[in-house]
Amino acid sequence: MQWYCIYFIVIISHLDIVTCFPCHHLGPDARTIIRNFVELRPVRSKRDADPARLSFGIYLDPSFDKLPNSQQIKSLYVDPALKFIEEALIIRRSPTKSIKLDRACKRSAVTSRFAGNDTSFCPLGCKNVTYCGPVPIPSEYLNDCRISPSLNDTVKENVTKAGYNFLIFLSAILTKKCNDATILGYSAHCQQETFTDQPIAGFINFCLRPSNTIQDLSQLAYFVKHELMHILGFSPSLYAFFRDKNGVPITPRNPITGLPNLGWVNHTKRMYQWSDKVVKTAVKNWTSAMGTFNKTVHLVVTPTVLRYAREYFGCRDLEGVELEDQGGLGVSLSHWEMRILGNELMTAKFMNSYVISNLTLAFLEDTGWYLPKYSLAQNLAWGANRGCVFSTQSCYSYMTQQLTKGGDVAPFCLIPHKNSLEDIFTCTPDGRSFGYCNLVNLTRDSKSKFNHSLYTYLGNTSRLRHEGKIIPQNYFGKVDLTDFCPFIQEVTWSTSDGMPKRSSICSDPRNSKALTIANNYNLEVYGSNSICIPITSNWTLLGKNSSTYDAPIRGAGCYKHRCDQTEGGLVIEMAGGLQVSCNGGVQRPLVNISICLRESALTVLGSFRCPECTSLCDETACSTNTSLNSNVIHPFLKNGSICSRSPILIQPCPGAN
């Protein structure tokens, strides 16, 4: 049995690109999945399936407990991720009692059943140990062995812990899969319920050695959420088992076995072929600077996904939502297409500013097993309201269209990347972080790791212009999963020994701890109410004798904001107790910065424009009173005291000219 896994960032220098390896999600071999009979609540009507909240039972394998920080991992990252999923999903058909799992059969025989009798059994007897992935399942979670379809063969009924309808096994077993040093872990579902085909058990195996120091535990929250979505249904190994809203299988079934009846996806016979009413294949005309080519795409065409996607993209005629087509089996078909959905939780690469959108929740609803709570979905700015060309054609076609009408090419970009010291940073489309445009020179040669036959037609951005200059022919977006389309890629700063020091995520309060008032040259503030604001690229530090230096970060910064009608609408808070009133009645006023960092004796010179008040605040908070002096920066005085002892002076430092 093979599993799916997810890989994470590699930090290599003081200022790092947030790079990551894709999630390889193959799912389990369909022929090994145990089909489990679970007593379900009766259905009163086709539309009323007596739903109940998804509730996880968790088993901690002894290998997990051996991790030195196992309790921290579980309490701070695993438990909150599980709680979020439990709050977000209701299951349509809930068990009458806590589930128990069936035993594996001897001689690799798959559990059998007769038509009209949903009870699973092992005609050759049961194995002594049943596994969920690499985890041996304790006997208290298992039914007794059945060797015939008669329920009377069960000697006794095991007592299970109450209150759960899905079992998750957590382990830290160093399997062969963990030999890759970049892998954080892997997971899969291991049993499905017979009557509805719904997964009822799965595992997450962490590839963390007890001697290792985990560089950034916060990645685990993403990892658990992402892998749970695969286990629950976002998996090619489960597409053939999807059901409509009335519980009827979408993919035709074998009348005797009840299993999908369209054959296998390929010669490996790992996955059942699904109906084209779930995922359909289409061939599109794909345009780049090199011409127009044929490109095969796989589209999710289920009804709820289509409804939400057409509204999200602003494209009434959308045929379906693309699945990833790069990265090979396990990456392709298992995730949303990153070109159009960027930092969504279920694209194949980790981003710090990931979000779970309505589209992923809609996908889970269309499995036929869950009813999502859509109010828990997060805003995904990446492709929102960008139209049909964006959601159905190449980024070259989209950027050409936008440039022709003088529009913005976001979420893509056309600023060639040279080196980190010369980069001008840009806010990401959702304003939650900043980064650089990963449009880089990837000259193809036989030894290059970026040698890819698809460069020539997928991501070629040559002939497009940036600031009047034509993009050179060998410049491409650095990430293959976006079809080599360039986008704003987040960054991470690290210490000399490779440990993460801070990131460009505005909401992460840990970033403020890495800054002192002496080296916070952009006067940034990180935290839950912080946003990215574009600042001028000529942000300058002025020392004694008129010596000048470019600020290390130019073009964007993170600042706290609040909305208050009595203060004129939007208020931007900066380091050192400074604040800017961005009057709702003034159109993006210019804010000039000229302040002294007293400890480092540096004068900071720069400027930025206030964001539109209504882009961050309710209209009621955005005052139209233009009498407020909204383009003047002033100190925030807690006790009415003067700034004589403040680390920041709102004037040039003494001796600076």
C-alpha positions as CSV (number, residue, x, y, z in Angstrom):
1,M,0.0,0.0,0.0
2,Q,1.3,3.5,-0.8
3,W,0.4,6.6,0.9
4,Y,0.2,10.3,0.3
5,C,2.5,12.8,2.0
6,I,3.3,16.5,2.2
7,Y,6.6,18.3,2.2
8,F,7.6,21.7,3.6
9,I,9.9,24.7,3.4
10,V,13.7,24.4,3.3
11,I,15.5,27.3,4.8
12,I,19.0,27.9,3.4
13,S,20.0,31.5,4.1
14,H,19.3,34.6,6.1
15,L,16.7,35.7,3.6
16,D,14.9,32.8,2.1
17,I,12.3,32.2,-0.5
18,V,9.5,30.2,1.0
19,T,9.9,27.1,-1.1
20,C,8.3,23.7,-0.6
21,F,7.9,20.3,-2.1
22,P,4.5,19.2,-3.3
23,C,2.0,17.0,-1.5
24,H,2.1,13.5,-3.1
25,H,-1.3,12.1,-2.4
26,L,-1.8,8.6,-3.9
27,G,-4.1,7.3,-1.3
28,P,-4.3,3.6,-0.5
29,D,-4.6,0.7,-2.9
30,A,-8.3,0.3,-3.4
31,R,-8.0,-3.5,-3.3
32,T,-6.7,-3.4,0.3
33,I,-9.4,-1.2,1.9
34,I,-11.6,-3.0,4.4
35,R,-15.3,-2.5,3.8
36,N,-16.9,-2.1,7.2
37,F,-20.5,-2.6,8.2
38,V,-21.7,0.2,10.5
39,E,-25.2,0.4,11.9
40,L,-26.5,3.8,10.7
41,R,-29.4,5.9,11.9
42,P,-32.6,5.2,9.8
43,V,-33.4,7.6,7.0
44,R,-36.8,9.2,7.4
45,S,-36.9,10.5,3.9
46,K,-34.5,11.0,0.9
47,R,-33.7,14.5,2.1
48,D,-33.5,13.8,5.8
49,A,-30.6,11.6,6.8
50,D,-30.5,12.5,10.5
51,P,-27.1,14.3,10.3
52,A,-24.7,14.6,13.2
53,R,-21.4,16.4,13.6
54,L,-18.2,14.8,12.6
55,S,-16.5,13.6,15.7
56,F,-12.9,12.2,15.8
57,G,-11.7,9.4,18.1
58,I,-8.0,9.7,18.5
59,Y,-5.6,6.9,19.2
60,L,-2.0,7.8,20.0
61,D,0.5,5.1,19.0
62,P,3.4,4.6,21.5
63,S,5.7,5.9,18.8
64,F,4.0,9.3,18.9
65,D,4.3,9.6,22.7
66,K,8.1,9.1,22.3
67,L,8.5,12.4,20.6
68,P,10.0,14.9,23.0
69,N,7.3,17.5,22.1
70,S,4.4,15.2,21.4
71,Q,2.1,16.9,23.9
72,Q,2.9,20.3,22.4
73,I,2.2,19.0,18.9
74,K,-1.1,17.4,19.9
75,S,-2.5,20.2,22.1
76,L,-1.3,23.2,20.1
77,Y,-1.6,22.0,16.5
78,V,-3.3,18.6,16.1
79,D,-6.3,19.2,18.4
80,P,-7.2,22.7,17.0
81,A,-7.0,21.3,13.5
82,L,-9.3,18.4,14.4
83,K,-11.7,20.8,16.2
84,F,-11.9,23.0,13.2
85,I,-12.9,20.1,10.9
86,E,-15.4,18.9,13.5
87,E,-17.0,22.3,13.6
88,A,-17.0,22.6,9.8
89,L,-18.6,19.3,8.8
90,I,-21.8,17.4,9.6
91,I,-22.0,13.8,8.4
92,R,-25.3,12.9,6.5
93,R,-25.5,9.4,7.9
94,S,-24.3,9.0,11.4
95,P,-23.7,5.7,13.2
96,T,-26.0,4.7,16.0
97,K,-23.0,4.2,18.3
98,S,-19.2,4.7,18.2
99,I,-17.7,2.9,15.3
100,K,-15.6,-0.3,15.5
101,L,-13.3,-1.4,12.7
102,D,-13.2,-4.7,11.0
103,R,-10.2,-7.1,11.0
104,A,-7.9,-7.8,8.0
105,C,-8.3,-11.1,6.3
106,K,-5.7,-13.9,6.1
107,R,-3.7,-14.5,2.9
108,S,-4.4,-10.9,1.8
109,A,-8.0,-11.8,1.0
110,V,-10.3,-8.8,0.9
111,T,-13.3,-8.8,3.2
112,S,-16.3,-10.3,1.4
113,R,-20.0,-9.8,1.5
114,F,-23.1,-11.2,-0.1
115,A,-25.8,-9.3,-2.0
116,G,-28.5,-8.1,0.3
117,N,-26.2,-8.6,3.4
118,D,-23.9,-5.7,4.2
119,T,-22.0,-7.7,6.9
120,S,-18.3,-8.0,6.0
121,F,-16.4,-11.3,6.8
122,C,-13.2,-13.1,6.1
123,P,-13.8,-16.5,4.5
124,L,-10.2,-17.7,5.3
125,G,-10.1,-16.2,8.8
126,C,-8.6,-13.0,10.2
127,K,-5.0,-11.9,10.6
128,N,-3.7,-11.7,14.1
129,V,-2.9,-7.9,13.7
130,T,-4.9,-5.4,11.7
131,Y,-3.2,-2.2,10.6
132,C,-4.3,1.3,9.7
133,G,-1.3,2.3,7.6
134,P,1.8,1.5,9.7
135,V,-0.2,1.5,13.0
136,P,-1.3,-1.8,14.6
137,I,-4.9,-1.3,15.7
138,P,-5.6,-2.2,19.4
139,S,-8.2,-4.9,19.8
140,E,-10.6,-2.6,21.7
141,Y,-11.2,-0.7,18.4
142,L,-11.9,-3.9,16.4
143,N,-14.9,-6.2,15.8
144,D,-14.3,-9.8,16.5
145,C,-13.5,-12.0,13.5
146,R,-16.3,-13.0,11.2
147,I,-15.7,-16.0,8.9
148,S,-19.2,-16.0,7.4
149,P,-21.9,-13.5,6.6
150,S,-23.9,-14.4,9.7
151,L,-23.8,-11.9,12.5
152,N,-24.0,-14.9,14.9
153,D,-20.4,-15.6,14.2
154,T,-19.4,-12.7,16.4
155,V,-18.6,-14.2,19.8
156,K,-18.9,-10.9,21.7
157,E,-19.2,-7.3,20.9
158,N,-16.2,-5.1,21.9
159,V,-16.9,-2.1,24.0
160,T,-15.6,1.1,22.3
161,K,-15.1,4.6,23.6
162,A,-18.2,6.7,23.1
163,G,-18.8,9.8,21.2
164,Y,-16.9,9.5,17.9
165,N,-17.8,8.5,14.3
166,F,-14.3,8.7,12.7
167,L,-11.1,7.1,14.0
168,I,-7.7,8.8,13.5
169,F,-4.5,7.0,14.4
170,L,-1.5,9.3,15.2
171,S,2.0,7.8,15.0
172,A,5.6,8.7,14.5
173,I,7.0,5.4,13.1
174,L,10.2,5.8,11.0
175,T,9.0,3.9,7.9
176,K,10.9,3.8,4.6
177,K,8.7,6.7,3.5
178,C,10.4,8.8,6.2
179,N,13.8,8.3,4.7
180,D,13.3,11.5,2.7
181,A,14.6,14.2,5.0
182,T,12.2,16.8,3.7
183,I,9.0,14.8,4.5
184,L,7.0,15.9,7.5
185,G,4.6,13.0,7.4
186,Y,2.0,11.1,5.4
187,S,-1.5,9.7,5.8
188,A,-4.4,7.8,4.2
189,H,-7.8,6.4,5.0
190,C,-7.8,2.7,5.8
191,Q,-11.5,1.6,6.2
192,Q,-14.8,2.6,4.5
193,E,-18.4,2.0,5.6
194,T,-20.1,-0.5,3.4
195,F,-23.6,1.2,3.0
196,T,-22.5,4.7,2.1
197,D,-18.8,4.2,1.1
198,Q,-17.8,6.9,3.5
199,P,-14.3,6.7,5.0
200,I,-14.5,6.0,8.7
201,A,-10.8,5.6,9.7
202,G,-7.4,6.9,8.7
203,F,-4.0,7.6,10.0
204,I,-1.4,10.4,10.1
205,N,2.2,9.2,10.5
206,F,4.6,12.0,11.5
207,C,8.2,11.5,10.2
208,L,9.7,13.3,13.2
209,R,12.7,11.8,14.9
210,P,12.9,12.3,18.7
211,S,16.4,13.8,18.2
212,N,15.2,16.4,15.7
213,T,14.4,20.0,16.4
214,I,11.3,21.0,14.6
215,Q,12.0,24.4,13.0
216,D,8.4,25.6,12.8
217,L,5.7,23.7,14.5
218,S,3.0,26.0,13.2
219,Q,3.3,24.1,9.8
220,L,1.7,21.1,11.6
221,A,-1.7,22.8,11.8
222,Y,-1.7,23.2,8.0
223,F,-0.4,19.6,7.6
224,V,-3.1,18.0,9.7
225,K,-5.9,20.0,8.0
226,H,-4.6,19.3,4.6
227,E,-4.2,15.6,5.2
228,L,-7.6,15.3,6.9
229,M,-9.2,16.7,3.8
230,H,-7.5,13.9,1.8
231,I,-8.7,11.3,4.2
232,L,-12.2,12.6,4.3
233,G,-12.7,12.7,0.5
234,F,-10.4,14.9,-1.5
235,S,-8.7,11.8,-2.9
236,P,-8.7,10.2,-6.4
237,S,-9.0,6.9,-4.5
238,L,-12.5,8.0,-3.3
239,Y,-13.9,9.9,-6.4
240,A,-15.6,6.7,-7.7
241,F,-17.4,6.4,-4.4
242,F,-19.1,9.8,-4.4
243,R,-22.9,9.9,-4.1
244,D,-25.5,12.5,-5.0
245,K,-27.6,14.4,-2.5
246,N,-30.1,11.6,-2.3
247,G,-27.4,9.0,-1.5
248,V,-27.4,7.4,-5.0
249,P,-23.9,6.4,-6.3
250,I,-22.7,8.7,-9.1
251,T,-20.4,6.1,-10.6
252,P,-22.2,2.9,-11.7
253,R,-21.8,0.0,-9.4
254,N,-21.4,-3.8,-9.7
255,P,-24.8,-5.2,-8.5
256,I,-23.1,-8.1,-6.7
257,T,-20.1,-6.4,-5.0
258,G,-21.5,-2.9,-4.8
259,L,-18.1,-1.6,-5.9
260,P,-17.5,0.9,-8.8
261,N,-18.0,-0.8,-12.2
262,L,-16.1,1.3,-14.7
263,G,-12.7,-0.5,-14.4
264,W,-9.5,1.0,-13.1
265,V,-7.9,4.4,-13.7
266,N,-4.7,2.8,-15.1
267,H,-2.7,-0.4,-15.3
268,T,-1.6,-0.2,-11.6
269,K,-5.2,-1.0,-10.6
270,R,-4.9,1.2,-7.5
271,M,-8.0,3.4,-8.1
272,Y,-11.4,2.7,-9.5
273,Q,-12.4,4.8,-12.5
274,W,-14.8,7.5,-11.6
275,S,-17.8,8.9,-13.6
276,D,-17.3,12.0,-15.7
277,K,-20.1,13.5,-13.6
278,V,-17.5,13.8,-10.9
279,V,-14.3,14.7,-12.8
280,K,-14.3,15.0,-16.6
281,T,-11.4,15.3,-19.0
282,A,-11.3,18.1,-21.6
283,V,-8.8,19.5,-24.1
284,K,-8.3,23.2,-24.3
285,N,-6.5,25.6,-26.6
286,W,-3.6,27.0,-24.5
287,T,-1.9,30.2,-25.6
288,S,1.5,31.5,-24.7
289,A,4.1,33.7,-26.4
290,M,5.2,30.6,-28.4
291,G,1.8,30.0,-29.9
292,T,-1.4,28.0,-29.2
293,F,-1.3,24.4,-28.0
294,N,-3.6,21.6,-26.9
295,K,-3.7,21.1,-23.1
296,T,-5.5,18.3,-21.4
297,V,-7.3,19.3,-18.1
298,H,-9.3,17.5,-15.5
299,L,-12.4,19.4,-14.3
300,V,-14.4,18.9,-11.1
301,V,-18.0,19.2,-12.4
302,T,-20.1,18.3,-9.3
303,P,-23.1,20.6,-8.8
304,T,-22.1,22.4,-5.5
305,V,-18.6,23.0,-6.6
306,L,-19.8,24.4,-9.9
307,R,-22.3,26.8,-8.2
308,Y,-19.7,28.2,-5.8
309,A,-17.0,28.4,-8.4
310,R,-19.1,30.3,-10.9
311,E,-19.8,32.9,-8.3
312,Y,-16.3,32.9,-7.0
313,F,-14.5,33.5,-10.3
314,G,-17.4,35.6,-11.7
315,C,-17.8,33.2,-14.7
316,R,-21.4,32.1,-15.4
317,D,-20.3,29.7,-18.2
318,L,-17.6,27.9,-16.2
319,E,-17.5,24.2,-17.2
320,G,-15.7,23.0,-14.2
321,V,-12.8,23.7,-11.8
322,E,-9.4,22.4,-12.8
323,L,-7.5,19.9,-10.8
324,E,-3.7,20.0,-10.7
325,D,-2.1,18.6,-13.8
326,Q,1.6,18.9,-12.9
327,G,3.8,17.0,-10.6
328,G,2.9,13.4,-11.6
329,L,0.5,10.9,-10.1
330,G,-0.2,11.8,-6.5
331,V,0.1,15.5,-7.1
332,S,-2.0,15.8,-10.2
333,L,-5.7,14.9,-9.8
334,S,-5.3,15.1,-6.0
335,H,-5.4,18.9,-5.5
336,W,-6.9,22.1,-6.9
337,E,-5.0,23.7,-9.8
338,M,-2.5,26.1,-8.1
339,R,-2.6,28.5,-11.1
340,I,-6.2,29.5,-10.4
341,L,-6.5,28.8,-6.6
342,G,-3.0,29.7,-5.3
343,N,-2.9,29.6,-1.5
344,E,-6.1,27.5,-1.0
345,L,-5.5,24.7,1.6
346,M,-6.0,22.0,-1.0
347,T,-3.5,23.1,-3.7
348,A,-0.4,20.9,-3.6
349,K,2.1,23.3,-2.1
350,F,2.2,24.8,1.4
351,M,2.0,28.6,1.7
352,N,2.2,30.4,5.0
353,S,-1.0,32.4,4.2
354,Y,-3.1,29.3,3.3
355,V,-6.9,29.5,3.6
356,I,-9.8,27.0,3.4
357,S,-12.3,28.3,0.9
358,N,-16.0,27.6,0.0
359,L,-14.7,25.5,-2.9
360,T,-13.1,22.9,-0.7
361,L,-16.1,22.7,1.6
362,A,-18.3,22.4,-1.5
363,F,-16.1,19.6,-2.8
364,L,-16.7,17.7,0.5
365,E,-20.4,18.3,0.3
366,D,-20.4,16.8,-3.2
367,T,-18.9,13.5,-1.9
368,G,-22.4,12.9,-0.6
369,W,-21.1,12.3,2.9
370,Y,-21.0,15.7,4.6
371,L,-22.9,19.0,5.0
372,P,-20.4,21.8,5.5
373,K,-20.8,24.9,7.6
374,Y,-19.8,27.5,5.0
375,S,-19.6,30.3,7.5
376,L,-16.3,28.9,8.6
377,A,-14.8,29.3,5.1
378,Q,-12.1,32.0,4.7
379,N,-11.7,34.6,2.0
380,L,-9.5,33.5,-0.9
381,A,-8.5,36.6,-2.8
382,W,-6.3,34.8,-5.4
383,G,-8.8,34.2,-8.1
384,A,-11.9,36.1,-6.8
385,N,-13.9,37.8,-9.5
386,R,-11.1,37.6,-12.0
387,G,-13.4,36.2,-14.8
388,C,-13.6,33.4,-17.3
389,V,-10.3,34.1,-19.0
390,F,-8.5,33.7,-15.7
391,S,-10.3,30.6,-14.6
392,T,-10.3,28.7,-18.0
393,Q,-7.3,29.9,-20.0
394,S,-3.5,30.4,-19.6
395,C,-2.0,33.1,-17.4
396,Y,-0.4,34.5,-20.6
397,S,-4.0,35.0,-22.1
398,Y,-5.2,36.6,-18.8
399,M,-2.2,39.0,-18.4
400,T,-2.5,40.0,-22.1
401,Q,-6.1,40.8,-21.6
402,Q,-5.5,42.8,-18.5
403,L,-2.6,44.8,-19.9
404,T,-4.6,45.6,-23.1
405,K,-7.3,47.3,-21.0
406,G,-4.8,48.8,-18.5
407,G,-5.8,46.4,-15.7
408,D,-3.8,44.7,-12.9
409,V,-2.4,41.3,-13.7
410,A,-2.7,40.1,-10.0
411,P,-2.4,37.5,-8.7
412,F,0.4,37.2,-11.2
413,C,3.2,39.6,-11.6
414,L,5.8,40.8,-14.2
415,I,8.7,42.1,-12.1
416,P,11.8,40.1,-13.1
417,H,13.6,38.7,-10.0
418,K,17.4,39.4,-9.9
419,N,18.7,38.9,-6.4
420,S,17.4,39.3,-2.8
421,L,19.3,42.5,-2.3
422,E,17.7,44.2,-5.2
423,D,14.2,42.9,-4.8
424,I,11.3,45.3,-4.3
425,F,8.7,43.5,-2.2
426,T,5.0,43.5,-3.0
427,C,1.9,42.7,-1.0
428,T,0.1,39.4,-1.8
429,P,-3.4,39.7,-3.4
430,D,-5.1,39.1,0.0
431,G,-2.9,41.7,1.8
432,R,-2.0,39.1,4.4
433,S,1.7,39.0,3.6
434,F,4.3,40.2,1.2
435,G,7.0,38.7,-1.0
436,Y,8.9,39.0,-4.3
437,C,7.8,38.3,-7.9
438,N,9.2,34.8,-8.7
439,L,9.7,35.6,-12.4
440,V,13.2,34.2,-12.8
441,N,15.7,33.4,-15.5
442,L,15.4,29.6,-16.0
443,T,17.6,29.1,-19.0
444,R,17.0,25.5,-20.2
445,D,20.0,23.2,-20.5
446,S,20.5,19.5,-20.1
447,K,21.9,19.8,-16.5
448,S,19.4,22.3,-15.2
449,K,16.9,21.1,-12.5
450,F,14.4,23.4,-14.1
451,N,14.6,21.7,-17.5
452,H,11.0,21.0,-18.2
453,S,9.5,20.3,-21.6
454,L,6.4,22.3,-20.7
455,Y,8.2,25.6,-20.3
456,T,7.9,26.5,-23.9
457,Y,4.1,26.6,-23.9
458,L,2.8,26.7,-20.4
459,G,4.6,29.6,-18.6
460,N,6.3,31.5,-21.3
461,T,5.7,35.2,-20.5
462,S,8.1,36.7,-23.1
463,R,6.7,39.5,-25.3
464,L,4.7,40.8,-22.3
465,R,6.0,44.1,-21.0
466,H,7.1,45.4,-17.6
467,E,7.7,49.2,-17.3
468,G,7.9,49.4,-21.0
469,K,10.5,46.6,-21.3
470,I,9.8,43.2,-23.0
471,I,10.2,40.2,-20.6
472,P,13.2,38.2,-21.8
473,Q,12.4,34.8,-23.4
474,N,14.0,32.7,-20.7
475,Y,12.1,34.2,-17.8
476,F,9.4,32.0,-16.2
477,G,7.5,31.7,-13.0
478,K,9.6,29.4,-10.7
479,V,6.8,27.1,-9.5
480,D,5.7,24.3,-11.9
481,L,2.4,23.8,-10.2
482,T,1.2,27.2,-11.3
483,D,2.0,26.3,-14.9
484,F,5.2,28.4,-14.4
485,C,3.1,31.5,-14.1
486,P,4.9,34.1,-11.9
487,F,3.3,35.2,-8.6
488,I,4.2,37.0,-5.4
489,Q,6.1,34.4,-3.3
490,E,6.4,34.8,0.4
491,V,9.8,34.9,2.2
492,T,11.3,33.8,5.5
493,W,14.3,35.1,7.4
494,S,16.5,32.7,9.2
495,T,19.3,32.7,11.7
496,S,22.9,31.8,10.8
497,D,22.2,28.2,11.9
498,G,19.1,27.8,9.6
499,M,16.4,28.3,12.3
500,P,13.5,30.4,11.2
501,K,13.6,33.9,12.6
502,R,10.6,35.6,11.0
503,S,8.3,35.5,8.0
504,S,6.4,37.9,5.9
505,I,3.0,36.9,7.3
506,C,1.4,40.0,8.8
507,S,-0.8,38.2,11.3
508,D,2.0,36.2,12.9
509,P,2.9,38.0,16.2
510,R,6.2,36.0,16.4
511,N,7.6,38.2,13.7
512,S,7.5,41.3,16.0
513,K,9.7,39.5,18.5
514,A,12.4,39.3,15.9
515,L,12.4,43.1,15.4
516,T,13.6,45.7,17.8
517,I,13.0,49.4,17.7
518,A,16.6,49.8,16.6
519,N,16.3,47.6,13.5
520,N,12.6,48.0,12.7
521,Y,13.4,50.4,9.8
522,N,9.9,50.2,8.3
523,L,8.2,50.6,11.7
524,E,6.2,47.4,11.2
525,V,3.8,45.8,13.6
526,Y,2.8,42.2,13.3
527,G,-0.3,40.6,14.8
528,S,-3.9,39.5,14.4
529,N,-5.1,42.9,13.1
530,S,-2.1,43.6,10.8
531,I,-2.2,43.9,7.1
532,C,0.3,44.5,4.3
533,I,0.5,48.0,2.9
534,P,2.6,49.1,-0.1
535,I,5.3,51.5,0.8
536,T,7.6,53.5,-1.5
537,S,10.6,51.6,-3.0
538,N,12.9,54.5,-2.0
539,W,12.5,53.9,1.7
540,T,15.8,55.4,3.0
541,L,17.9,55.4,6.1
542,L,19.9,58.5,6.8
543,G,22.9,58.4,9.1
544,K,25.4,61.0,10.3
545,N,27.2,63.1,7.8
546,S,24.4,62.5,5.3
547,S,25.3,58.9,4.8
548,T,22.4,57.0,3.2
549,Y,21.3,53.4,3.0
550,D,18.5,51.6,1.4
551,A,16.2,49.9,3.8
552,P,16.5,46.1,3.8
553,I,12.8,45.7,3.0
554,R,11.4,48.1,0.4
555,G,8.0,48.2,-1.3
556,A,5.8,46.6,1.4
557,G,5.4,46.3,5.1
558,C,3.0,45.0,7.8
559,Y,1.0,47.3,10.0
560,K,-1.8,47.1,12.5
561,H,-5.1,48.7,11.6
562,R,-8.4,49.5,13.4
563,C,-11.6,51.1,12.3
564,D,-13.1,54.0,14.3
565,Q,-15.5,56.5,13.0
566,T,-14.6,59.0,15.8
567,E,-11.0,59.0,14.5
568,G,-11.9,59.5,10.9
569,G,-12.3,55.9,9.8
570,L,-9.2,53.8,9.2
571,V,-6.3,54.1,11.6
572,I,-2.9,52.6,10.8
573,E,-0.7,51.8,13.8
574,M,3.1,51.7,13.4
575,A,5.9,50.8,15.7
576,G,6.9,53.1,18.6
577,G,3.4,54.1,19.3
578,L,2.8,56.0,16.1
579,Q,-0.5,56.1,14.3
580,V,-1.9,57.5,11.1
581,S,-5.5,58.5,10.7
582,C,-6.5,57.6,7.1
583,N,-9.6,59.8,6.8
584,G,-12.4,58.0,5.0
585,G,-13.3,61.2,3.2
586,V,-9.9,61.6,1.6
587,Q,-8.9,59.5,-1.4
588,R,-5.7,57.6,-0.4
589,P,-3.8,60.5,1.2
590,L,0.0,60.4,1.0
591,V,1.7,59.9,4.3
592,N,5.3,61.1,4.6
593,I,7.6,59.5,7.1
594,S,10.5,61.4,8.6
595,I,11.4,60.0,12.0
596,C,14.4,59.3,14.2
597,L,15.2,55.9,15.6
598,R,17.0,57.1,18.7
599,E,18.9,53.9,19.6
600,S,20.5,53.4,16.2
601,A,20.7,57.2,15.4
602,L,19.1,56.6,12.0
603,T,16.6,58.8,10.3
604,V,13.9,56.9,8.4
605,L,12.6,58.6,5.3
606,G,9.8,57.3,3.2
607,S,6.1,57.4,2.4
608,F,3.1,55.4,1.7
609,R,-0.5,56.0,0.6
610,C,-3.4,55.2,2.9
611,P,-5.5,52.2,1.8
612,E,-9.1,52.9,0.9
613,C,-11.0,53.1,4.1
614,T,-13.8,50.9,2.8
615,S,-11.4,48.2,1.7
616,L,-10.7,47.4,5.3
617,C,-13.6,48.9,7.3
618,D,-17.4,49.0,7.1
619,E,-18.9,52.0,5.4
620,T,-20.3,53.2,8.7
621,A,-16.8,53.6,10.1
622,C,-15.5,55.5,7.2
623,S,-16.2,59.1,8.0
624,T,-16.6,61.7,5.3
625,N,-15.4,64.5,7.6
626,T,-12.5,65.9,5.6
627,S,-11.6,68.4,8.3
628,L,-9.5,65.8,10.1
629,N,-5.8,66.1,9.2
630,S,-5.5,62.6,7.9
631,N,-2.2,62.9,6.1
632,V,-0.2,63.8,9.2
633,I,1.5,61.2,11.4
634,H,1.2,61.7,15.1
635,P,2.2,59.8,18.3
636,F,-0.1,57.7,20.3
637,L,0.1,59.1,23.8
638,K,-1.2,56.7,26.5
639,N,-1.1,59.1,29.4
640,G,-0.9,62.4,27.8
641,S,2.8,62.4,28.3
642,I,5.3,64.0,25.8
643,C,7.6,62.0,23.6
644,S,10.9,63.0,25.3
645,R,11.5,59.4,26.4
646,S,10.0,57.7,23.3
647,P,12.4,55.5,21.3
648,I,11.1,57.3,18.2
649,L,11.1,61.1,17.5
650,I,8.9,62.5,14.8
651,Q,11.7,64.5,13.3
652,P,15.1,63.8,11.8
653,C,17.8,62.7,14.2
654,P,20.2,65.4,15.4
655,G,23.1,65.7,13.0
656,A,21.2,64.3,10.0
657,N,20.8,66.6,7.1
